[in-house]
Amino acid sequence: MDNLTHSMAGWVLGQAGLKTKTRKGLAALILGANMPDIDVFFGNAPWDPLAIHRGFTHGIVGGVLVMPLVLAGLLWLLDRWQSSRGKEFKSELPMRFGWLILLSYLGAITHPFLDLLTTYSVQLFSPFSNRWYHADGLFIIDVWLWLGLAIAIGVSKRREQSGREWKRLPQIAIGVVFAYVALNLLTTNRAATAVRSVSPVASSIFASPPPVLSWRRDLVWREDHCYRRSTYVPFRGLGPVSECQPTNMDDPIVRRAIRTDKRLQKFLKWSVMPQADVIRDHCTARVTIGDARYGEGRRSRLARETVVPICATNLDKRTPNS
């Protein structure tokens, strides 16, 4: 999910009453909810699990078990430093380190949970496994989630500032979010069942909700060395199924491009459904590798491209003294 959604997930938990448990409780929830995305700053890290977005920092070990302790420690040190300088805090809440740790963990758990609900997937057990997990319940930017959380947080803040009861609405909003996610997961499950009914050999099924129209599913799945596509709408069922589109990943030119281009190698560590296009031109070939979840071949919006030679070049026959 986008970082606005992650931030609102931590914020709505705070407005539901959890921010009153300790000083800097709201900061722990919001920062914890965003903390796993720190991996975007380590794209060139020597350790592959850290260099892959939605890898180690989004998994159970790095994102859920280790990083919340670091966050809680940093917030506690900040609070101690501010206190030593005589800072007057707006809130009269005491610093409760136990609650600070707990809220850091709670915020952090929301991040892989939300990311798991998209087709972009998460390596939950990195670094012990590079398998990607996905639930396909939400689009990466869900406007209905934005709207519901924003209203709940905004109204709650206004009520809090006016001295009225302010925790109830965020608590209701959290329940509505879980119901909304459950309904979307049920739709995805029915879409996958519809695919298997027409293609028993289907594997790696992805059912992406489009923007706004969250009840629909754009489907893509693998059959041996090719991909098929369709759509699903509740009460209408599965739409027309496309022809099987080859992956082209076994093409010798594609394999050579992968061996010689580190950008493609990095892309393939993340791509679950790679699909290649090759355009030959005289003595070169333009190789484009995309992910079938997000378009066909070079039309994939996340595609990577490189050029490789496909015939021998003339050698420079000049002598050193020429």
ChimeraX attribute file (.defattr): number of C-alpha atoms within 10 A of each C-alpha:
attribute: neighborCount
match mode: 1-to-1
recipient: residues
	/A:1	19
	/A:2	14
	/A:3	14
	/A:4	11
	/A:5	22
	/A:6	24
	/A:7	19
	/A:8	21
	/A:9	26
	/A:10	29
	/A:11	25
	/A:12	27
	/A:13	23
	/A:14	25
	/A:15	23
	/A:16	21
	/A:17	15
	/A:18	18
	/A:19	23
	/A:20	17
	/A:21	19
	/A:22	20
	/A:23	23
	/A:24	24
	/A:25	26
	/A:26	25
	/A:27	21
	/A:28	32
	/A:29	34
	/A:30	24
	/A:31	22
	/A:32	29
	/A:33	31
	/A:34	24
	/A:35	23
	/A:36	25
	/A:37	18
	/A:38	14
	/A:39	19
	/A:40	14
	/A:41	11
	/A:42	14
	/A:43	14
	/A:44	12
	/A:45	12
	/A:46	9
	/A:47	12
	/A:48	16
	/A:49	20
	/A:50	23
	/A:51	20
	/A:52	22
	/A:53	24
	/A:54	27
	/A:55	29
	/A:56	28
	/A:57	30
	/A:58	31
	/A:59	21
	/A:60	18
	/A:61	16
	/A:62	19
	/A:63	27
	/A:64	25
	/A:65	15
	/A:66	13
	/A:67	20
	/A:68	29
	/A:69	16
	/A:70	13
	/A:71	21
	/A:72	26
	/A:73	16
	/A:74	13
	/A:75	21
	/A:76	19
	/A:77	12
	/A:78	13
	/A:79	17
	/A:80	14
	/A:81	12
	/A:82	13
	/A:83	12
	/A:84	9
	/A:85	9
	/A:86	9
	/A:87	11
	/A:88	9
	/A:89	12
	/A:90	7
	/A:91	10
	/A:92	10
	/A:93	14
	/A:94	12
	/A:95	16
	/A:96	14
	/A:97	17
	/A:98	11
	/A:99	20
	/A:100	28
	/A:101	21
	/A:102	18
	/A:103	30
	/A:104	30
	/A:105	24
	/A:106	20
	/A:107	28
	/A:108	29
	/A:109	23
	/A:110	20
	/A:111	27
	/A:112	26
	/A:113	16
	/A:114	21
	/A:115	25
	/A:116	24
	/A:117	23
	/A:118	23
	/A:119	23
	/A:120	24
	/A:121	22
	/A:122	28
	/A:123	26
	/A:124	27
	/A:125	18
	/A:126	22
	/A:127	19
	/A:128	11
	/A:129	12
	/A:130	16
	/A:131	15
	/A:132	19
	/A:133	17
	/A:134	18
	/A:135	22
	/A:136	25
	/A:137	28
	/A:138	27
	/A:139	23
	/A:140	20
	/A:141	17
	/A:142	18
	/A:143	15
	/A:144	15
	/A:145	18
	/A:146	14
	/A:147	10
	/A:148	15
	/A:149	21
	/A:150	19
	/A:151	14
	/A:152	23
	/A:153	24
	/A:154	14
	/A:155	13
	/A:156	22
	/A:157	16
	/A:158	12
	/A:159	14
	/A:160	14
	/A:161	10
	/A:162	10
	/A:163	9
	/A:164	11
	/A:165	11
	/A:166	21
	/A:167	21
	/A:168	13
	/A:169	18
	/A:170	26
	/A:171	17
	/A:172	12
	/A:173	21
	/A:174	18
	/A:175	11
	/A:176	15
	/A:177	16
	/A:178	11
	/A:179	12
	/A:180	16
	/A:181	16
	/A:182	13
	/A:183	14
	/A:184	22
	/A:185	17
	/A:186	13
	/A:187	23
	/A:188	27
	/A:189	16
	/A:190	17
	/A:191	26
	/A:192	22
	/A:193	15
	/A:194	16
	/A:195	28
	/A:196	15
	/A:197	12
	/A:198	11
	/A:199	15
	/A:200	11
	/A:201	12
	/A:202	18
	/A:203	16
	/A:204	12
	/A:205	22
	/A:206	25
	/A:207	31
	/A:208	28
	/A:209	26
	/A:210	16
	/A:211	15
	/A:212	12
	/A:213	12
	/A:214	17
	/A:215	18
	/A:216	20
	/A:217	26
	/A:218	19
	/A:219	23
	/A:220	26
	/A:221	25
	/A:222	22
	/A:223	17
	/A:224	12
	/A:225	13
	/A:226	16
	/A:227	25
	/A:228	20
	/A:229	23
	/A:230	18
	/A:231	20
	/A:232	25
	/A:233	15
	/A:234	13
	/A:235	6
	/A:236	7
	/A:237	12
	/A:238	21
	/A:239	15
	/A:240	9
	/A:241	15
	/A:242	12
	/A:243	11
	/A:244	15
	/A:245	17
	/A:246	18
	/A:247	23
	/A:248	19
	/A:249	17
	/A:250	11
	/A:251	13
	/A:252	10
	/A:253	20
	/A:254	21
	/A:255	13
	/A:256	14
	/A:257	23
	/A:258	21
	/A:259	11
	/A:260	12
	/A:261	14
	/A:262	11
	/A:263	12
	/A:264	21
	/A:265	14
	/A:266	16
	/A:267	19
	/A:268	17
	/A:269	14
	/A:270	21
	/A:271	20
	/A:272	17
	/A:273	20
	/A:274	21
	/A:275	26
	/A:276	23
	/A:277	21
	/A:278	19
	/A:279	10
	/A:280	14
	/A:281	10
	/A:282	8
	/A:283	11
	/A:284	13
	/A:285	20
	/A:286	17
	/A:287	24
	/A:288	22
	/A:289	30
	/A:290	27
	/A:291	25
	/A:292	29
	/A:293	26
	/A:294	18
	/A:295	15
	/A:296	21
	/A:297	25
	/A:298	20
	/A:299	15
	/A:300	18
	/A:301	14
	/A:302	16
	/A:303	21
	/A:304	18
	/A:305	17
	/A:306	17
	/A:307	16
	/A:308	18
	/A:309	16
	/A:310	14
	/A:311	10
	/A:312	7
	/A:313	8
	/A:314	6
	/A:315	6
	/A:316	6
	/A:317	7
	/A:318	7
	/A:319	6
	/A:320	5
	/A:321	4
	/A:322	5
